[in-house]
Amino acid sequence: MARRRPLVGGGSSRSCWGWWLRWAGIGLALVAAFLLGALTRVWVPGVPSSALMHAYGASDPTKTVRAQGLDICTQQQQHQQQPTCSAPRPLFTISHPKSGRTWLRCLVSHAFACLNKYNDTLSLADIEMYSGNVLDFSHGEPHHPFSSTPWDLAYAFAEERPHNREHGVLLVRDPRDVIVSSYYERRYREHVRWIPPWTSLSQYITWHKGSLRTLLMFLNLWSAVVEKPGWTVLRYEDMRRCPHQTLRHIVNERLCLGVSEECIQAAVRWCDFGSLQKRAEEAGTSGGAKIFSPASKGNPNSRKVRKGKVGGYRDDLSEADIEYMEQTIQKHLVSARIFGYGTPPTITTED
C-alpha cells in the first residue's frame, strides 16, 4: 500500500508554531523576571517594618517616639531617658544635603575649640577638622541622595540597615526649604552631581531621581530611628529657634564633653548666619575655607551659607510649583506626622 503523502506545508506550519511558542516562553520568562525584580526591590527581606511602612505609603499611627531632641526647645521630653553619656565620639550624624549640616558643624566645632582653648584662632578652614572630633557627618554615602532614585535609597537601606546603629543623630529640615536650597547647590556649586544650567527650579522639583521624591523617601526611611532612645532627632527649625539648647544637648547631654555655658554662648554668636556669610565672602578661593566662598561673586544663590531662612522657599517658587510640592508631600511623605512637616512652616525673618 502506498504511503499517504503529507500535506504540503504541514511540517513548516508545525515548525512555525514551535518557533513562536519558544519565543513566547522566553518573553514570559523575561516579564516574570522583571516583575520579580521589581517586587524584590520593594519588598526586600530584611527591611525594618517601620521603614517599610513609611517608605511605601502605610503610615504607622502607633509608632512610639523614643528618640531625643524632637521637642528640644520646650524640654518636655517625657520619653527621654536621663543622659548616660554612652554615645561614642564622634557620634554618627546623618542628614539629607542642605538640611543645616554646615551650621551644626560650625556650632560643635567652635564649642570643641573653646573647650580646648583654641577658639581665639578658629577660622572657617578649621571647622571640618574640629567638628570631626564631635560628630561623624554623612549624607548616606555611597548612596548619595542627589544621585539616587527613591527606590535606590530604599534598596540600599534594606541591604545595609544603617538604622541599626545604637546611637546617632538624625538632622532633618522641612523638605520645602531643602529642595530649593538643593537646587541652588547643584546649579552653582556642585561639580560632580551638577544639573544642566538650563534646568529651571520648576523642572527640578518634578525629577524622579535626586530631587523631591528622593528627599521624601530619605525622610521616610530614616524615620525608623525615632523608636530608638539612643538617637537624637534634630529639626533644623528647632535649631534656629533654640540653638543654645541644641548645642548643649549634643555636646553635654549626649557626649558629656563638659562644655561651659560661656563656650555655648560664644559658639552661637560666632556661628550667627550674618557672621558666617561675612566670613565666607572674605574666605577667598584657596585653602581650607574656599568651600565656603560664593561660587560666583555677586550671586547670593551661589553661597554655601545662602539664607538659612525657615519658609524661604516661598521666595523662589511659583504658586503652581508650591501646589505641586504640597500635593507630592501629602502623597509621599508618610513620616510627616513624626517630623511635623505635613503643613507649611511658619515664615521667619533672616538673621
C-alpha positions as CSV (number, residue, x, y, z in Angstrom):
1,M,0.0,0.0,0.0
2,A,1.3,3.4,-1.0
3,R,2.1,5.8,1.8
4,R,-0.1,8.8,2.2
5,R,1.8,11.9,1.2
6,P,1.9,14.6,3.9
7,L,0.0,17.8,3.3
8,V,2.2,20.4,1.6
9,G,3.5,22.8,4.2
10,G,2.3,20.9,7.3
11,G,5.7,20.4,8.7
12,S,6.5,24.0,8.1
13,S,3.4,25.1,10.0
14,R,4.3,23.0,13.0
15,S,7.8,24.3,13.0
16,C,6.5,27.9,12.8
17,W,4.2,27.3,15.8
18,G,7.1,25.8,17.8
19,W,9.2,28.8,17.0
20,W,6.6,31.2,18.2
21,L,5.9,29.2,21.4
22,R,9.6,29.2,22.2
23,W,9.8,33.0,21.8
24,A,6.6,33.5,23.8
25,G,8.0,31.4,26.6
26,I,11.2,33.5,26.6
27,G,9.2,36.7,26.6
28,L,7.0,35.5,29.5
29,A,10.2,34.5,31.4
30,L,11.6,38.0,30.9
31,V,8.4,39.6,32.1
32,A,8.3,37.4,35.1
33,A,11.9,38.2,35.9
34,F,11.3,41.9,35.6
35,L,8.3,41.8,37.9
36,L,10.1,39.6,40.4
37,G,13.0,42.1,40.4
38,A,10.6,45.0,40.9
39,L,8.9,43.2,43.8
40,T,12.1,42.2,45.5
41,R,13.3,45.8,45.3
42,V,10.2,46.9,47.1
43,W,9.5,44.0,49.4
44,V,13.1,43.1,50.2
45,P,13.5,40.7,53.1
46,G,15.2,42.5,56.0
47,V,13.5,45.9,55.5
48,P,12.5,47.0,59.0
49,S,8.7,47.1,59.4
50,S,8.7,50.7,60.4
51,A,10.8,51.8,57.4
52,L,8.8,49.5,55.1
53,M,5.5,51.0,56.2
54,H,6.8,54.5,55.9
55,A,8.6,54.1,52.6
56,Y,5.7,52.5,50.8
57,G,2.7,54.5,51.9
58,A,1.3,53.0,55.1
59,S,1.9,55.4,57.9
60,D,2.0,53.9,61.4
61,P,-0.1,55.8,63.8
62,T,1.0,53.7,66.8
63,K,4.7,54.5,66.4
64,T,6.2,55.4,69.8
65,V,8.8,58.2,69.6
66,R,11.6,57.4,71.9
67,A,14.4,59.3,70.3
68,Q,15.6,62.5,71.9
69,G,15.6,66.1,70.5
70,L,12.2,66.4,68.7
71,D,10.9,68.8,71.3
72,I,14.2,70.2,72.3
73,C,13.0,73.8,72.5
74,T,10.4,73.0,75.2
75,Q,12.4,70.4,77.0
76,Q,9.2,68.5,77.6
77,Q,10.7,65.2,76.6
78,Q,8.7,62.7,78.7
79,H,10.1,59.8,76.5
80,Q,13.7,60.9,77.1
81,Q,15.8,58.9,79.5
82,Q,18.4,60.5,81.6
83,P,21.7,61.1,79.7
84,T,24.1,58.3,80.2
85,C,27.0,59.7,78.1
86,S,27.3,56.3,76.5
87,A,27.3,57.6,72.9
88,P,30.5,57.1,71.0
89,R,32.6,60.0,69.8
90,P,32.5,61.1,67.1
91,L,28.8,60.5,67.0
92,F,27.3,59.3,63.7
93,T,25.2,62.1,62.2
94,I,23.0,61.5,59.1
95,S,21.3,64.2,57.1
96,H,20.0,64.9,53.6
97,P,22.1,67.6,51.8
98,K,21.1,71.2,52.6
99,S,19.4,70.3,55.9
100,G,21.6,72.5,58.1
101,R,24.7,70.4,58.4
102,T,27.2,73.3,57.8
103,W,25.6,75.3,60.6
104,L,25.6,72.3,63.1
105,R,29.2,71.6,62.1
106,C,30.1,75.2,62.9
107,L,28.4,75.1,66.3
108,V,30.0,71.9,67.5
109,S,33.5,72.9,66.1
110,H,33.5,76.2,67.9
111,A,32.3,74.6,71.2
112,F,35.0,71.9,70.9
113,A,37.7,74.5,70.1
114,C,36.5,76.7,73.1
115,L,36.7,73.7,75.3
116,N,40.3,73.2,74.4
117,K,41.1,76.9,74.4
118,Y,41.6,77.2,70.6
119,N,38.6,79.3,69.8
120,D,40.6,82.6,69.5
121,T,42.3,81.3,66.5
122,L,39.4,79.4,64.9
123,S,38.7,80.1,61.2
124,L,36.3,78.6,58.6
125,A,39.2,76.4,57.4
126,D,39.3,74.7,60.8
127,I,35.5,73.9,61.1
128,E,35.7,70.4,59.5
129,M,38.7,69.3,61.5
130,Y,37.3,70.4,64.9
131,S,33.7,69.2,64.2
132,G,35.1,65.8,63.3
133,N,36.1,65.3,66.9
134,V,32.5,65.5,67.9
135,L,30.2,64.4,65.1
136,D,30.8,62.0,62.2
137,F,28.7,63.5,59.4
138,S,27.2,61.6,56.5
139,H,24.7,62.0,53.7
140,G,24.4,58.2,53.3
141,E,27.4,57.7,51.1
142,P,27.9,55.9,48.8
143,H,24.2,56.2,48.2
144,H,24.1,60.0,47.9
145,P,20.5,61.3,47.6
146,F,21.4,63.6,44.7
147,S,22.4,60.6,42.5
148,S,19.7,58.1,43.7
149,T,16.1,57.4,42.9
150,P,13.7,56.8,45.8
151,W,13.9,53.0,45.3
152,D,17.7,53.1,45.1
153,L,17.7,54.5,48.7
154,A,15.1,52.0,49.8
155,Y,17.0,49.1,48.4
156,A,20.3,50.3,50.0
157,F,18.6,50.9,53.3
158,A,17.2,47.3,53.3
159,E,20.6,45.8,52.3
160,E,22.8,47.8,54.7
161,R,20.4,48.5,57.6
162,P,22.2,51.7,58.6
163,H,19.5,52.5,61.2
164,N,20.7,49.5,63.3
165,R,23.3,51.7,65.0
166,E,22.5,52.0,68.7
167,H,23.5,55.7,68.8
168,G,23.3,58.6,66.3
169,V,21.9,61.9,65.3
170,L,19.3,62.5,62.5
171,L,19.2,66.1,61.3
172,V,16.1,66.9,59.3
173,R,14.7,70.0,57.7
174,D,11.4,70.9,56.1
175,P,11.5,69.4,52.6
176,R,10.1,72.5,51.0
177,D,13.1,74.5,52.0
178,V,15.6,71.7,51.4
179,I,14.6,71.2,47.8
180,V,15.0,74.8,46.9
181,S,18.4,75.0,48.6
182,S,19.4,71.7,46.9
183,Y,18.6,73.2,43.5
184,Y,20.9,76.2,44.0
185,E,23.7,74.0,45.5
186,R,23.6,71.7,42.4
187,R,23.1,74.6,40.0
188,Y,26.0,76.7,41.1
189,R,28.3,74.7,43.5
190,E,28.1,71.0,42.8
191,H,30.8,69.8,40.4
192,V,30.0,66.0,40.5
193,R,26.2,65.9,40.9
194,W,25.5,69.1,39.0
195,I,22.4,69.9,37.0
196,P,22.3,71.4,33.5
197,P,22.3,75.2,33.6
198,W,19.1,75.4,31.6
199,T,17.2,73.4,34.2
200,S,14.6,75.6,36.0
201,L,13.6,75.1,39.6
202,S,10.1,74.3,38.4
203,Q,11.5,71.4,36.3
204,Y,13.9,70.3,39.0
205,I,11.3,69.6,41.7
206,T,9.5,67.2,39.4
207,W,12.5,65.0,38.7
208,H,12.2,61.4,39.9
209,K,15.9,61.0,40.6
210,G,17.8,63.0,43.1
211,S,15.1,65.5,43.8
212,L,11.9,65.9,45.8
213,R,10.7,62.3,45.7
214,T,14.1,61.0,46.7
215,L,14.2,63.5,49.6
216,L,10.8,62.3,50.8
217,M,11.9,58.7,50.7
218,F,15.1,59.6,52.6
219,L,12.9,61.1,55.4
220,N,10.5,58.2,55.4
221,L,13.3,55.6,55.7
222,W,15.2,57.3,58.4
223,S,12.1,57.9,60.5
224,A,12.8,54.4,61.6
225,V,15.3,55.7,64.2
226,V,12.7,57.7,66.1
227,E,11.9,54.5,68.1
228,K,15.5,54.3,69.3
229,P,16.3,56.0,72.6
230,G,20.0,56.2,71.7
231,W,19.2,58.5,68.8
232,T,18.7,62.3,68.7
233,V,16.4,63.7,66.0
234,L,17.2,67.4,65.4
235,R,14.8,69.5,63.4
236,Y,16.6,72.4,61.7
237,E,13.7,74.7,62.5
238,D,14.2,73.9,66.2
239,M,17.9,74.6,65.9
240,R,17.1,78.0,64.6
241,R,14.7,78.7,67.4
242,C,16.9,77.5,70.2
243,P,20.5,77.0,69.1
244,H,21.8,77.1,72.7
245,Q,19.6,74.1,73.8
246,T,20.5,72.2,70.7
247,L,24.3,72.6,71.1
248,R,24.1,71.9,74.8
249,H,22.2,68.7,74.2
250,I,24.7,67.4,71.7
251,V,28.0,68.3,73.4
252,N,27.0,67.8,77.1
253,E,23.9,65.6,77.3
254,R,24.8,63.2,74.6
255,L,28.6,63.3,74.7
256,C,29.3,64.7,78.2
257,L,32.1,66.9,77.0
258,G,31.6,69.4,79.8
259,V,31.4,72.5,77.6
260,S,30.8,75.6,79.7
261,E,27.9,77.9,79.2
262,E,30.3,80.6,78.2
263,C,31.5,78.5,75.3
264,I,28.0,77.6,74.3
265,Q,27.1,81.3,74.1
266,A,30.3,82.1,72.2
267,A,29.7,79.3,69.6
268,V,26.2,80.5,68.9
269,R,27.5,84.1,68.4
270,W,30.4,83.0,66.2
271,C,28.1,80.9,64.0
272,D,25.4,83.5,63.5
273,F,24.3,83.4,59.9
274,G,25.2,87.0,59.2
275,S,28.7,86.5,60.6
276,L,29.2,83.3,58.7
277,Q,28.2,84.9,55.4
278,K,30.6,87.8,56.0
279,R,33.4,85.4,56.8
280,A,32.5,83.3,53.7
281,E,32.7,86.4,51.5
282,E,36.2,87.1,52.8
283,A,37.3,83.5,52.7
284,G,39.0,83.6,49.2
285,T,39.3,80.8,46.7
286,S,42.2,78.9,48.2
287,G,42.9,77.0,51.4
288,G,40.5,75.0,53.6
289,A,38.0,77.9,53.7
290,K,37.4,78.0,50.0
291,I,34.4,75.7,50.2
292,F,32.6,78.5,52.0
293,S,33.2,81.2,49.5
294,P,30.5,82.0,46.9
295,A,30.8,80.2,43.6
296,S,30.0,83.3,41.8
297,K,30.7,86.8,43.1
298,G,27.6,88.9,43.3
299,N,25.3,85.9,43.2
300,P,23.8,85.3,46.6
301,N,22.3,81.9,45.5
302,S,25.8,80.6,44.9
303,R,26.7,80.9,48.6
304,K,27.5,77.9,50.8
305,V,25.7,79.7,53.6
306,R,22.8,81.0,51.5
307,K,19.8,82.1,53.6
308,G,19.0,79.8,56.5
309,K,15.5,81.1,56.4
310,V,12.6,78.9,57.5
311,G,9.9,79.1,54.9
312,G,12.2,80.8,52.4
313,Y,11.1,78.5,49.6
314,R,8.1,80.9,49.0
315,D,10.6,83.5,47.7
316,D,11.6,81.2,44.8
317,L,8.6,79.1,43.8
318,S,5.5,80.0,41.9
319,E,2.0,79.2,43.2
320,A,1.8,76.3,40.8
321,D,5.1,75.0,42.0
322,I,4.1,75.2,45.6
323,E,0.8,73.5,44.9
324,Y,2.6,70.6,43.1
325,M,5.0,70.3,46.0
326,E,2.3,70.3,48.6
327,Q,0.4,67.5,46.7
328,T,3.6,65.5,46.4
329,I,4.4,65.9,50.1
330,Q,0.9,64.9,51.1
331,K,1.1,61.8,48.9
332,H,4.6,60.6,49.6
333,L,5.8,62.0,53.0
334,V,4.2,59.5,55.3
335,S,6.6,60.4,58.1
336,A,5.1,63.9,58.1
337,R,3.4,63.3,61.4
338,I,6.6,62.4,63.2
339,F,8.7,65.3,61.9
340,G,5.8,67.9,61.8
341,Y,6.2,68.6,58.1
342,G,2.7,67.9,57.0
343,T,1.9,71.6,56.9
344,P,3.9,74.5,55.5
345,P,6.3,76.1,58.1
346,T,5.9,79.5,59.7
347,I,8.0,82.1,58.0
348,T,10.9,83.5,60.0
349,T,13.0,86.6,59.2
350,E,16.6,86.2,58.1
351,D,19.4,86.9,60.6
